[in-house]
Amino acid sequence: QVQLVESGGGSVHAGGSLRLSCVASGYIYGSYCFGWFRQAPGKEREGVASILAGGGSSYYSDSVKGRFTISQDNAKNTLYLQMNSLKPEDTAMYYCAAHWDAVFWGRFCLGPPGSEGYRGQGTQVTVSS
């Protein structure tokens, strides 16, 4: 079992920045995948970024590429999402996700039904114009 706890959400004006954090606990090994996804009211879930626990390439959705950066501090078991140049359309609940199979790296660590992986409780990000 892996537990994920997000923090760092808040309200900012367009053009501002926020850094989300996700502390992971439990048994985590090198093949794990960590990611972020978001969901706004009335909209479908959207993958944002992902990275492998053992390091390596990160992966971003087109909507955030060049503005968001995913990173990790393995010593602190913490995943980050640095969000710059925020836009009102970035407003959503942001969730941290983890999956034991790195094959889902390209799917923002979101597995199929029955093998969804783990996710946190979410942190709200609101961007006003």
N, CA, C and O atoms as CSV, one atom per row, in Angstrom:
chain,resi,resn,atom,element,x,y,z
A,1,GLN,N,N,0.833,-1.206,0.000
A,1,GLN,CA,C,0.000,0.000,0.000
A,1,GLN,C,C,0.864,1.251,0.000
A,1,GLN,O,O,1.909,1.298,0.648
A,2,VAL,N,N,0.424,2.244,-0.719
A,2,VAL,CA,C,1.106,3.539,-0.782
A,2,VAL,C,C,0.088,4.615,-0.421
A,2,VAL,O,O,-1.042,4.608,-0.911
A,3,GLN,N,N,0.500,5.530,0.434
A,3,GLN,CA,C,-0.356,6.651,0.788
A,3,GLN,C,C,0.230,7.923,0.184
A,3,GLN,O,O,1.446,8.115,0.182
A,4,LEU,N,N,-0.630,8.776,-0.321
A,4,LEU,CA,C,-0.219,10.020,-0.961
A,4,LEU,C,C,-0.978,11.175,-0.328
A,4,LEU,O,O,-2.202,11.125,-0.200
A,5,VAL,N,N,-0.255,12.210,0.066
A,5,VAL,CA,C,-0.897,13.378,0.672
A,5,VAL,C,C,-0.412,14.632,-0.042
A,5,VAL,O,O,0.774,14.958,-0.011
A,6,GLU,N,N,-1.344,15.332,-0.686
A,6,GLU,CA,C,-1.010,16.544,-1.433
A,6,GLU,C,C,-1.159,17.783,-0.565
A,6,GLU,O,O,-1.901,17.789,0.418
A,7,SER,N,N,-0.443,18.825,-0.944
A,7,SER,CA,C,-0.579,20.130,-0.321
A,7,SER,C,C,-0.088,21.186,-1.299
A,7,SER,O,O,0.500,20.864,-2.332
A,8,GLY,N,N,-0.335,22.458,-0.966
A,8,GLY,CA,C,0.210,23.536,-1.769
A,8,GLY,C,C,-0.775,24.238,-2.673
A,8,GLY,O,O,-0.425,25.227,-3.319
A,9,GLY,N,N,-2.006,23.747,-2.734
A,9,GLY,CA,C,-2.991,24.423,-3.567
A,9,GLY,C,C,-3.362,25.775,-2.993
A,9,GLY,O,O,-2.980,26.109,-1.872
A,10,GLY,N,N,-4.104,26.549,-3.761
A,10,GLY,CA,C,-4.530,27.858,-3.304
A,10,GLY,C,C,-5.145,28.646,-4.434
A,10,GLY,O,O,-5.470,28.105,-5.491
A,11,SER,N,N,-5.302,29.947,-4.192
A,11,SER,CA,C,-5.895,30.843,-5.179
A,11,SER,C,C,-4.857,31.854,-5.627
A,11,SER,O,O,-4.188,32.475,-4.801
A,12,VAL,N,N,-4.724,32.017,-6.931
A,12,VAL,CA,C,-3.773,32.978,-7.492
A,12,VAL,C,C,-4.416,33.677,-8.675
A,12,VAL,O,O,-5.424,33.217,-9.210
A,13,HIS,N,N,-3.829,34.787,-9.074
A,13,HIS,CA,C,-4.257,35.472,-10.286
A,13,HIS,C,C,-3.568,34.850,-11.495
A,13,HIS,O,O,-2.525,34.208,-11.367
A,14,ALA,N,N,-4.150,35.045,-12.642
A,14,ALA,CA,C,-3.549,34.555,-13.882
A,14,ALA,C,C,-2.130,35.098,-14.018
A,14,ALA,O,O,-1.860,36.267,-13.742
A,15,GLY,N,N,-1.241,34.219,-14.449
A,15,GLY,CA,C,0.164,34.582,-14.564
A,15,GLY,C,C,0.980,34.235,-13.336
A,15,GLY,O,O,2.210,34.288,-13.366
A,16,GLY,N,N,0.303,33.881,-12.257
A,16,GLY,CA,C,0.992,33.557,-11.020
A,16,GLY,C,C,1.521,32.136,-11.007
A,16,GLY,O,O,1.410,31.402,-11.989
A,17,SER,N,N,2.103,31.762,-9.866
A,17,SER,CA,C,2.727,30.444,-9.715
A,17,SER,C,C,2.296,29.781,-8.420
A,17,SER,O,O,1.966,30.449,-7.440
A,18,LEU,N,N,2.304,28.474,-8.433
A,18,LEU,CA,C,2.087,27.659,-7.244
A,18,LEU,C,C,2.973,26.434,-7.346
A,18,LEU,O,O,3.322,25.997,-8.443
A,19,ARG,N,N,3.335,25.878,-6.191
A,19,ARG,CA,C,4.052,24.609,-6.171
A,19,ARG,C,C,3.268,23.620,-5.319
A,19,ARG,O,O,3.039,23.837,-4.130
A,20,LEU,N,N,2.873,22.551,-5.947
A,20,LEU,CA,C,2.178,21.486,-5.237
A,20,LEU,C,C,3.190,20.456,-4.753
A,20,LEU,O,O,4.203,20.198,-5.403
A,21,SER,N,N,2.891,19.877,-3.602
A,21,SER,CA,C,3.725,18.821,-3.050
A,21,SER,C,C,2.871,17.589,-2.795
A,21,SER,O,O,1.672,17.688,-2.539
A,22,CYS,N,N,3.509,16.432,-2.871
A,22,CYS,CA,C,2.838,15.166,-2.586
A,22,CYS,C,C,3.825,14.284,-1.832
A,22,CYS,O,O,4.849,13.870,-2.376
A,23,VAL,N,N,3.506,14.007,-0.588
A,23,VAL,CA,C,4.363,13.136,0.221
A,23,VAL,C,C,3.858,11.709,0.104
A,23,VAL,O,O,2.682,11.429,0.337
A,24,ALA,N,N,4.753,10.824,-0.254
A,24,ALA,CA,C,4.401,9.417,-0.433
A,24,ALA,C,C,4.953,8.587,0.715
A,24,ALA,O,O,6.074,8.814,1.170
A,25,SER,N,N,4.173,7.638,1.177
A,25,SER,CA,C,4.639,6.719,2.211
A,25,SER,C,C,4.186,5.317,1.839
A,25,SER,O,O,3.239,5.132,1.075
A,26,GLY,N,N,4.883,4.334,2.396
A,26,GLY,CA,C,4.582,2.955,2.065
A,26,GLY,C,C,5.738,2.337,1.295
A,26,GLY,O,O,6.827,2.907,1.227
A,27,TYR,N,N,5.493,1.179,0.723
A,27,TYR,CA,C,6.553,0.453,0.014
A,27,TYR,C,C,6.610,0.926,-1.435
A,27,TYR,O,O,5.708,0.662,-2.230
A,28,ILE,N,N,7.680,1.622,-1.753
A,28,ILE,CA,C,7.865,2.175,-3.088
A,28,ILE,C,C,9.174,1.652,-3.653
A,28,ILE,O,O,10.205,1.704,-2.983
A,29,TYR,N,N,9.140,1.156,-4.864
A,29,TYR,CA,C,10.377,0.677,-5.459
A,29,TYR,C,C,10.597,1.337,-6.817
A,29,TYR,O,O,9.754,2.086,-7.312
A,30,GLY,N,N,11.723,1.045,-7.385
A,30,GLY,CA,C,12.198,1.784,-8.551
A,30,GLY,C,C,11.290,1.815,-9.742
A,30,GLY,O,O,11.340,2.763,-10.525
A,31,SER,N,N,10.451,0.799,-9.911
A,31,SER,CA,C,9.613,0.767,-11.108
A,31,SER,C,C,8.337,1.586,-10.951
A,31,SER,O,O,7.502,1.626,-11.855
A,32,TYR,N,N,8.191,2.226,-9.822
A,32,TYR,CA,C,6.995,3.025,-9.611
A,32,TYR,C,C,6.987,4.237,-10.530
A,32,TYR,O,O,8.022,4.762,-10.940
A,33,CYS,N,N,5.782,4.643,-10.825
A,33,CYS,CA,C,5.523,5.819,-11.628
A,33,CYS,C,C,4.742,6.802,-10.749
A,33,CYS,O,O,3.825,6.397,-10.035
A,34,PHE,N,N,5.098,8.087,-10.797
A,34,PHE,CA,C,4.367,9.106,-10.057
A,34,PHE,C,C,3.870,10.172,-11.010
A,34,PHE,O,O,4.546,10.520,-11.977
A,35,GLY,N,N,2.693,10.682,-10.733
A,35,GLY,CA,C,2.160,11.683,-11.639
A,35,GLY,C,C,1.161,12.605,-10.979
A,35,GLY,O,O,0.832,12.463,-9.801
A,36,TRP,N,N,0.696,13.535,-11.753
A,36,TRP,CA,C,-0.348,14.476,-11.328
A,36,TRP,C,C,-1.463,14.458,-12.369
A,36,TRP,O,O,-1.207,14.397,-13.572
A,37,PHE,N,N,-2.691,14.511,-11.891
A,37,PHE,CA,C,-3.816,14.721,-12.782
A,37,PHE,C,C,-4.755,15.722,-12.129
A,37,PHE,O,O,-4.632,16.010,-10.939
A,38,ARG,N,N,-5.680,16.244,-12.894
A,38,ARG,CA,C,-6.601,17.243,-12.368
A,38,ARG,C,C,-8.008,16.983,-12.880
A,38,ARG,O,O,-8.218,16.315,-13.892
A,39,GLN,N,N,-8.947,17.527,-12.155
A,39,GLN,CA,C,-10.340,17.414,-12.565
A,39,GLN,C,C,-11.093,18.649,-12.132
A,39,GLN,O,O,-11.111,19.004,-10.954
A,40,ALA,N,N,-11.711,19.297,-13.090
A,40,ALA,CA,C,-12.536,20.467,-12.824
A,40,ALA,C,C,-14.000,20.040,-12.802
A,40,ALA,O,O,-14.356,19.037,-13.421
A,41,PRO,N,N,-14.846,20.775,-12.107
A,41,PRO,CA,C,-16.268,20.425,-12.044
A,41,PRO,C,C,-16.890,20.306,-13.432
A,41,PRO,O,O,-16.757,21.205,-14.262
A,42,GLY,N,N,-17.567,19.193,-13.672
A,42,GLY,CA,C,-18.243,18.996,-14.949
A,42,GLY,C,C,-17.329,18.594,-16.087
A,42,GLY,O,O,-17.775,18.464,-17.227
A,43,LYS,N,N,-16.043,18.393,-15.790
A,43,LYS,CA,C,-15.100,18.021,-16.848
A,43,LYS,C,C,-14.482,16.663,-16.557
A,43,LYS,O,O,-14.507,16.178,-15.426
A,44,GLU,N,N,-13.929,16.064,-17.597
A,44,GLU,CA,C,-13.269,14.781,-17.432
A,44,GLU,C,C,-11.909,14.957,-16.753
A,44,GLU,O,O,-11.301,16.027,-16.787
A,45,ARG,N,N,-11.469,13.888,-16.151
A,45,ARG,CA,C,-10.136,13.864,-15.556
A,45,ARG,C,C,-9.084,14.084,-16.642
A,45,ARG,O,O,-9.207,13.562,-17.750
A,46,GLU,N,N,-8.053,14.860,-16.316
A,46,GLU,CA,C,-7.004,15.168,-17.283
A,46,GLU,C,C,-5.633,14.912,-16.679
A,46,GLU,O,O,-5.294,15.480,-15.641
A,47,GLY,N,N,-4.858,14.074,-17.310
A,47,GLY,CA,C,-3.491,13.868,-16.878
A,47,GLY,C,C,-2.668,15.109,-17.128
A,47,GLY,O,O,-2.858,15.796,-18.132
A,48,VAL,N,N,-1.741,15.404,-16.207
A,48,VAL,CA,C,-0.946,16.629,-16.291
A,48,VAL,C,C,0.526,16.323,-16.511
A,48,VAL,O,O,1.131,16.842,-17.449
A,49,ALA,N,N,1.115,15.484,-15.658
A,49,ALA,CA,C,2.548,15.201,-15.755
A,49,ALA,C,C,2.851,13.894,-15.050
A,49,ALA,O,O,2.094,13.457,-14.183
A,50,SER,N,N,3.965,13.268,-15.423
A,50,SER,CA,C,4.383,12.035,-14.760
A,50,SER,C,C,5.897,11.906,-14.798
A,50,SER,O,O,6.573,12.538,-15.609
A,51,ILE,N,N,6.421,11.062,-13.890
A,51,ILE,CA,C,7.857,10.839,-13.780
A,51,ILE,C,C,8.058,9.480,-13.145
A,51,ILE,O,O,7.195,9.004,-12.407
A,52,LEU,N,N,9.190,8.849,-13.424
A,52,LEU,CA,C,9.483,7.546,-12.830
A,52,LEU,C,C,10.183,7.726,-11.483
A,52,LEU,O,O,11.006,8.625,-11.316
A,53,ALA,N,N,9.846,6.861,-10.527
A,53,ALA,CA,C,10.407,6.968,-9.182
A,53,ALA,C,C,11.929,6.866,-9.201
A,53,ALA,O,O,12.600,7.515,-8.399
A,54,GLY,N,N,12.470,6.077,-10.087
A,54,GLY,CA,C,13.907,5.904,-10.147
A,54,GLY,C,C,14.611,6.988,-10.927
A,54,GLY,O,O,15.811,6.882,-11.182
A,55,GLY,N,N,13.899,8.024,-11.311
A,55,GLY,CA,C,14.482,9.094,-12.108
A,55,GLY,C,C,14.268,8.836,-13.577
A,55,GLY,O,O,13.790,7.769,-13.961
A,56,GLY,N,N,14.611,9.790,-14.394
A,56,GLY,CA,C,14.419,9.625,-15.826
A,56,GLY,C,C,13.519,10.693,-16.394
A,56,GLY,O,O,13.289,11.732,-15.776
A,57,SER,N,N,13.019,10.427,-17.567
A,57,SER,CA,C,12.257,11.428,-18.288
A,57,SER,C,C,10.924,11.726,-17.624
A,57,SER,O,O,10.309,10.864,-16.997
A,58,SER,N,N,10.504,12.952,-17.777
A,58,SER,CA,C,9.186,13.358,-17.352
A,58,SER,C,C,8.297,13.485,-18.580
A,58,SER,O,O,8.779,13.569,-19.710
A,59,TYR,N,N,7.005,13.497,-18.339
A,59,TYR,CA,C,6.040,13.505,-19.435
A,59,TYR,C,C,4.946,14.490,-19.092
A,59,TYR,O,O,4.456,14.515,-17.963
A,60,TYR,N,N,4.555,15.316,-20.080
A,60,TYR,CA,C,3.586,16.369,-19.820
A,60,TYR,C,C,2.459,16.351,-20.843
A,60,TYR,O,O,2.636,15.924,-21.984
A,61,SER,N,N,1.314,16.818,-20.412
A,61,SER,CA,C,0.236,17.037,-21.361
A,61,SER,C,C,0.554,18.296,-22.167
A,61,SER,O,O,1.278,19.174,-21.697
A,62,ASP,N,N,0.022,18.378,-23.356
A,62,ASP,CA,C,0.267,19.549,-24.197
A,62,ASP,C,C,-0.232,20.833,-23.545
A,62,ASP,O,O,0.325,21.907,-23.768
A,63,SER,N,N,-1.273,20.718,-22.747
A,63,SER,CA,C,-1.872,21.915,-22.154
A,63,SER,C,C,-0.980,22.571,-21.090
A,63,SER,O,O,-1.175,23.742,-20.766
A,64,VAL,N,N,-0.018,21.840,-20.550
A,64,VAL,CA,C,0.831,22.413,-19.500
A,64,VAL,C,C,2.311,22.432,-19.866
A,64,VAL,O,O,3.126,22.991,-19.133
A,65,LYS,N,N,2.655,21.828,-20.985
A,65,LYS,CA,C,4.065,21.741,-21.385
A,65,LYS,C,C,4.671,23.136,-21.499
A,65,LYS,O,O,4.097,24.030,-22.120
A,66,GLY,N,N,5.830,23.301,-20.892
A,66,GLY,CA,C,6.508,24.590,-20.915
A,66,GLY,C,C,6.123,25.503,-19.757
A,66,GLY,O,O,6.780,26.516,-19.520
A,67,ARG,N,N,5.066,25.152,-19.039
A,67,ARG,CA,C,4.623,25.963,-17.894
A,67,ARG,C,C,4.747,25.208,-16.575
A,67,ARG,O,O,5.035,25.814,-15.543
A,68,PHE,N,N,4.538,23.921,-16.596
A,68,PHE,CA,C,4.589,23.100,-15.387
A,68,PHE,C,C,5.856,22.240,-15.417
A,68,PHE,O,O,6.333,21.839,-16.479
A,69,THR,N,N,6.383,21.971,-14.226
A,69,THR,CA,C,7.545,21.092,-14.099
A,69,THR,C,C,7.311,20.112,-12.970
A,69,THR,O,O,7.005,20.505,-11.845
A,70,ILE,N,N,7.459,18.825,-13.278
A,70,ILE,CA,C,7.341,17.785,-12.262
A,70,ILE,C,C,8.741,17.404,-11.800
A,70,ILE,O,O,9.666,17.304,-12.606
A,71,SER,N,N,8.888,17.193,-10.494
A,71,SER,CA,C,10.185,16.803,-9.957
A,71,SER,C,C,9.959,15.977,-8.699
A,71,SER,O,O,8.838,15.872,-8.202
A,72,GLN,N,N,11.027,15.400,-8.197
A,72,GLN,CA,C,10.908,14.570,-6.999
A,72,GLN,C,C,12.149,14.718,-6.134
A,72,GLN,O,O,13.245,14.975,-6.631
A,73,ASP,N,N,11.959,14.554,-4.842
A,73,ASP,CA,C,13.047,14.519,-3.877
A,73,ASP,C,C,12.958,13.154,-3.210
A,73,ASP,O,O,12.155,12.949,-2.301
A,74,ASN,N,N,13.785,12.228,-3.667
A,74,ASN,CA,C,13.688,10.867,-3.163
A,74,ASN,C,C,14.022,10.767,-1.672
A,74,ASN,O,O,13.487,9.913,-0.966
A,75,ALA,N,N,14.900,11.638,-1.206
A,75,ALA,CA,C,15.264,11.613,0.217
A,75,ALA,C,C,14.070,11.970,1.097
A,75,ALA,O,O,13.966,11.522,2.238
A,76,LYS,N,N,13.176,12.781,0.549
A,76,LYS,CA,C,11.992,13.206,1.312
A,76,LYS,C,C,10.733,12.463,0.872
A,76,LYS,O,O,9.645,12.725,1.385
A,77,ASN,N,N,10.877,11.538,-0.076
A,77,ASN,CA,C,9.705,10.832,-0.627
A,77,ASN,C,C,8.626,11.816,-1.055
A,77,ASN,O,O,7.443,11.605,-0.789
A,78,THR,N,N,9.033,12.876,-1.709
A,78,THR,CA,C,8.103,13.945,-2.070
A,78,THR,C,C,8.153,14.222,-3.564
A,78,THR,O,O,9.220,14.311,-4.173
A,79,LEU,N,N,6.979,14.354,-4.122
A,79,LEU,CA,C,6.795,14.707,-5.524
A,79,LEU,C,C,6.331,16.155,-5.578
A,79,LEU,O,O,5.562,16.594,-4.723
A,80,TYR,N,N,6.787,16.891,-6.567
A,80,TYR,CA,C,6.408,18.300,-6.707
A,80,TYR,C,C,5.817,18.568,-8.084
A,80,TYR,O,O,6.089,17.859,-9.053
A,81,LEU,N,N,5.009,19.602,-8.136
A,81,LEU,CA,C,4.551,20.130,-9.416
A,81,LEU,C,C,4.658,21.647,-9.334
A,81,LEU,O,O,3.852,22.307,-8.678
A,82,GLN,N,N,5.658,22.183,-10.006
A,82,GLN,CA,C,5.828,23.619,-10.076
A,82,GLN,C,C,4.972,24.131,-11.230
A,82,GLN,O,O,5.138,23.705,-12.373
A,83,MET,N,N,4.067,25.036,-10.926
A,83,MET,CA,C,3.131,25.544,-11.931
A,83,MET,C,C,3.370,27.035,-12.107
A,83,MET,O,O,3.160,27.818,-11.182
A,84,ASN,N,N,3.804,27.416,-13.279
A,84,ASN,CA,C,4.057,28.814,-13.609
A,84,ASN,C,C,3.102,29.280,-14.695
A,84,ASN,O,O,2.469,28.472,-15.374
A,85,SER,N,N,3.011,30.579,-14.848
A,85,SER,CA,C,2.149,31.173,-15.886
A,85,SER,C,C,0.756,30.561,-15.855
A,85,SER,O,O,0.216,30.154,-16.884
A,86,LEU,N,N,0.196,30.506,-14.679
A,86,LEU,CA,C,-1.100,29.861,-14.513
A,86,LEU,C,C,-2.199,30.614,-15.253
A,86,LEU,O,O,-2.183,31.840,-15.366
A,87,LYS,N,N,-3.148,29.836,-15.748
A,87,LYS,CA,C,-4.269,30.375,-16.504
A,87,LYS,C,C,-5.580,29.990,-15.801
A,87,LYS,O,O,-5.611,29.012,-15.054
A,88,PRO,N,N,-6.644,30.736,-16.030
A,88,PRO,CA,C,-7.924,30.369,-15.414
A,88,PRO,C,C,-8.348,28.949,-15.751
A,88,PRO,O,O,-8.998,28.292,-14.937
A,89,GLU,N,N,-7.995,28.465,-16.928
A,89,GLU,CA,C,-8.368,27.098,-17.313
A,89,GLU,C,C,-7.569,26.034,-16.571
A,89,GLU,O,O,-7.850,24.844,-16.716
A,90,ASP,N,N,-6.592,26.434,-15.788
A,90,ASP,CA,C,-5.871,25.483,-14.935
A,90,ASP,C,C,-6.621,25.222,-13.631
A,90,ASP,O,O,-6.229,24.355,-12.850
A,91,THR,N,N,-7.686,25.962,-13.396
A,91,THR,CA,C,-8.466,25.781,-12.176
A,91,THR,C,C,-9.049,24.381,-12.111
A,91,THR,O,O,-9.751,23.950,-13.026
A,92,ALA,N,N,-8.757,23.671,-11.028
A,92,ALA,CA,C,-9.204,22.279,-10.872
A,92,ALA,C,C,-8.743,21.759,-9.527
A,92,ALA,O,O,-7.965,22.406,-8.825
A,93,MET,N,N,-9.238,20.576,-9.175
A,93,MET,CA,C,-8.679,19.828,-8.062
A,93,MET,C,C,-7.518,19.017,-8.642
A,93,MET,O,O,-7.676,18.319,-9.643
A,94,TYR,N,N,-6.368,19.116,-8.009
A,94,TYR,CA,C,-5.177,18.419,-8.476
A,94,TYR,C,C,-4.896,17.229,-7.563
A,94,TYR,O,O,-4.927,17.335,-6.337
A,95,TYR,N,N,-4.622,16.101,-8.202
A,95,TYR,CA,C,-4.389,14.866,-7.467
A,95,TYR,C,C,-3.023,14.298,-7.813
A,95,TYR,O,O,-2.565,14.388,-8.952
A,96,CYS,N,N,-2.393,13.724,-6.830
A,96,CYS,CA,C,-1.155,12.987,-6.997
A,96,CYS,C,C,-1.516,11.520,-7.255
A,96,CYS,O,O,-2.430,10.984,-6.628
A,97,ALA,N,N,-0.807,10.883,-8.167
A,97,ALA,CA,C,-1.085,9.495,-8.501
A,97,ALA,C,C,0.208,8.696,-8.479
A,97,ALA,O,O,1.287,9.223,-8.749
A,98,ALA,N,N,0.081,7.413,-8.151
A,98,ALA,CA,C,1.230,6.507,-8.178
A,98,ALA,C,C,0.781,5.153,-8.709
A,98,ALA,O,O,-0.333,4.702,-8.442
A,99,HIS,N,N,1.661,4.520,-9.459
A,99,HIS,CA,C,1.356,3.179,-9.957
A,99,HIS,C,C,2.601,2.312,-9.886
A,99,HIS,O,O,3.709,2.781,-10.147
A,100,TRP,N,N,2.419,1.055,-9.535
A,100,TRP,CA,C,3.544,0.139,-9.365
A,100,TRP,C,C,4.134,-0.310,-10.708
A,100,TRP,O,O,5.210,-0.906,-10.743
A,101,ASP,N,N,3.440,-0.028,-11.800
A,101,ASP,CA,C,3.917,-0.459,-13.109
A,101,ASP,C,C,4.275,0.775,-13.947
A,101,ASP,O,O,3.413,1.568,-14.325
A,102,ALA,N,N,5.562,0.904,-14.219
A,102,ALA,CA,C,6.039,2.075,-14.957
A,102,ALA,C,C,5.506,2.159,-16.382
A,102,ALA,O,O,5.684,3.179,-17.047
A,103,VAL,N,N,4.868,1.119,-16.852
A,103,VAL,CA,C,4.326,1.157,-18.205
A,103,VAL,C,C,3.274,2.245,-18.338
A,103,VAL,O,O,2.988,2.706,-19.443
A,104,PHE,N,N,2.694,2.661,-17.204
A,104,PHE,CA,C,1.656,3.689,-17.238
A,104,PHE,C,C,2.223,5.092,-17.162
A,104,PHE,O,O,1.470,6.055,-17.015
A,105,TRP,N,N,3.521,5.225,-17.258
A,105,TRP,CA,C,4.161,6.554,-17.252
A,105,TRP,C,C,3.562,7.465,-18.323
A,105,TRP,O,O,3.331,8.648,-18.074
A,106,GLY,N,N,3.317,6.927,-19.487
A,106,GLY,CA,C,2.761,7.696,-20.590
A,106,GLY,C,C,1.274,7.948,-20.446
A,106,GLY,O,O,0.670,8.632,-21.272
A,107,ARG,N,N,0.680,7.390,-19.390
A,107,ARG,CA,C,-0.731,7.628,-19.105
A,107,ARG,C,C,-0.861,8.336,-17.761
A,107,ARG,O,O,-1.880,8.220,-17.080
A,108,PHE,N,N,0.182,9.065,-17.391
A,108,PHE,CA,C,0.186,9.852,-16.152
A,108,PHE,C,C,-0.057,8.977,-14.931
A,108,PHE,O,O,-0.653,9.413,-13.946
A,109,CYS,N,N,0.417,7.730,-15.011
A,109,CYS,CA,C,0.377,6.793,-13.898
A,109,CYS,C,C,-1.044,6.422,-13.499
A,109,CYS,O,O,-1.298,6.065,-12.348
A,110,LEU,N,N,-1.942,6.505,-14.421
A,110,LEU,CA,C,-3.337,6.132,-14.169
A,110,LEU,C,C,-3.611,4.796,-14.842
A,110,LEU,O,O,-3.622,4.698,-16.069
A,111,GLY,N,N,-3.830,3.775,-14.034
A,111,GLY,CA,C,-4.070,2.462,-14.583
A,111,GLY,C,C,-5.526,2.239,-14.945
A,111,GLY,O,O,-6.373,3.083,-14.650
A,112,PRO,N,N,-5.827,1.125,-15.575
A,112,PRO,CA,C,-7.202,0.797,-15.999
A,112,PRO,C,C,-8.052,0.359,-14.805
A,112,PRO,O,O,-7.518,0.082,-13.731
A,113,PRO,N,N,-9.347,0.296,-14.987
A,113,PRO,CA,C,-10.223,-0.175,-13.898
A,113,PRO,C,C,-9.764,-1.521,-13.383
A,113,PRO,O,O,-9.471,-2.435,-14.152
A,114,GLY,N,N,-9.708,-1.626,-12.063
A,114,GLY,CA,C,-9.230,-2.841,-11.432
A,114,GLY,C,C,-7.745,-2.804,-11.135
A,114,GLY,O,O,-7.236,-3.628,-10.375
A,115,SER,N,N,-7.056,-1.859,-11.726
A,115,SER,CA,C,-5.612,-1.688,-11.495
A,115,SER,C,C,-5.275,-0.206,-11.579
A,115,SER,O,O,-4.331,0.202,-12.255
A,116,GLU,N,N,-6.072,0.585,-10.876
A,116,GLU,CA,C,-5.950,2.034,-11.027
A,116,GLU,C,C,-4.684,2.609,-10.427
A,116,GLU,O,O,-4.225,3.666,-10.860
A,117,GLY,N,N,-4.111,1.942,-9.446
A,117,GLY,CA,C,-2.995,2.505,-8.725
A,117,GLY,C,C,-3.491,3.293,-7.520
A,117,GLY,O,O,-4.599,3.072,-7.033
A,118,TYR,N,N,-2.665,4.204,-7.052
A,118,TYR,CA,C,-2.989,4.971,-5.847
A,118,TYR,C,C,-3.162,6.444,-6.194
A,118,TYR,O,O,-2.614,6.935,-7.181
A,119,ARG,N,N,-3.939,7.141,-5.360
A,119,ARG,CA,C,-4.087,8.577,-5.543
A,119,ARG,C,C,-4.362,9.231,-4.203
A,119,ARG,O,O,-4.836,8.593,-3.263
A,120,GLY,N,N,-4.053,10.523,-4.137
A,120,GLY,CA,C,-4.275,11.266,-2.904
A,120,GLY,C,C,-5.671,11.858,-2.856
A,120,GLY,O,O,-6.526,11.558,-3.689
A,121,GLN,N,N,-5.879,12.699,-1.869
A,121,GLN,CA,C,-7.211,13.264,-1.659
A,121,GLN,C,C,-7.427,14.552,-2.458
A,121,GLN,O,O,-8.553,15.041,-2.553
A,122,GLY,N,N,-6.372,15.089,-3.021
A,122,GLY,CA,C,-6.487,16.258,-3.868
A,122,GLY,C,C,-6.234,17.571,-3.150
A,122,GLY,O,O,-6.400,17.677,-1.935
A,123,THR,N,N,-5.830,18.571,-3.923
A,123,THR,CA,C,-5.643,19.926,-3.418
A,123,THR,C,C,-6.188,20.886,-4.481
A,123,THR,O,O,-5.913,20.728,-5.671
A,124,GLN,N,N,-6.949,21.867,-4.046
A,124,GLN,CA,C,-7.645,22.758,-4.975
A,124,GLN,C,C,-6.739,23.881,-5.466
A,124,GLN,O,O,-6.041,24.525,-4.683
A,125,VAL,N,N,-6.766,24.101,-6.767
A,125,VAL,CA,C,-6.065,25.225,-7.384
A,125,VAL,C,C,-7.105,26.082,-8.103
A,125,VAL,O,O,-7.869,25.591,-8.934
A,126,THR,N,N,-7.117,27.363,-7.769
A,126,THR,CA,C,-8.064,28.293,-8.388
A,126,THR,C,C,-7.285,29.467,-8.963
A,126,THR,O,O,-6.529,30.131,-8.255
A,127,VAL,N,N,-7.479,29.713,-10.249
A,127,VAL,CA,C,-6.786,30.796,-10.933
A,127,VAL,C,C,-7.828,31.788,-11.440
A,127,VAL,O,O,-8.701,31.436,-12.233
A,128,SER,N,N,-7.726,33.019,-10.980
A,128,SER,CA,C,-8.677,34.045,-11.387
A,128,SER,C,C,-8.068,34.921,-12.476
A,128,SER,O,O,-6.853,35.105,-12.548
A,129,SER,N,N,-8.934,35.446,-13.306
A,129,SER,CA,C,-8.454,36.284,-14.427
A,129,SER,C,C,-8.292,37.729,-14.017
A,129,SER,O,O,-7.900,38.563,-14.833
